[in-house]
Amino acid sequence: VDEAEVQKQAEGKLKERLTILQQKGNQKKAAKKQAILQRIVDIVRTQGRINNQQAQKILHLPQSTLSDYFQELVSQGLLKKEGKGKATYYHL
C-alpha cells in the first residue's frame, strides 16, 4: 500500500467521522429547538398570551430567533397571532 492510498483512507475516515458528529449536533440542536417551542406553548397555556418581548425575558433568546419560532408555531396551527409590530401577541 502506498502513501497516497493511506492518505486517501485517512481522509475517508475523517470525513465519515465528521459527518457523524454533524448529524449528532443537528439532532441535539433540533431537540433543543423542539423543547423551546414546547415551552413557548406551555407558557401561553398558563399565561393566556405572550409577546416577543416577554418571551425574550423568560427564554433569554434574541428577538429574531423568537420571531422565527412564533412564526413556526403559527404556521403549525399551535398559536394564533394578533396585532402588528410591537403590539403583536400570540395566544392559543
Residue, then its C-alpha position, 0 to 999 in steps of 0.5 A: v500500500d502506498e502513501a497516497e492510498v493511506q492518505k486517501q483512507a485517512e481522509g475517508k475516515l475523517k470525513e465519515r467521522l465528521t459527518i457523524l458528529q454533524q448529524k449528532g449536533n443537528q439532532k441535539k440542536a433540533a431537540k433543543k429547538q423542539a423543547i423551546l417551542q414546547r415551552i413557548v406553548d406551555i407558557v401561553r397555556t398558563q399565561g393566556r398570551i405572550n409577546n416577543q418581548q416577554a418571551q425574550k425575558i423568560l427564554h433569554l433568546p434574541q428577538s429574531t430567533l423568537s420571531d422565527y419560532f412564533q412564526e413556526l408555531v403559527s404556521q403549525g396551527l399551535l398559536k394564533k397571532e394578533g396585532k402588528g409590530k410591537a403590539t403583536y401577541y400570540h395566544l392559543 
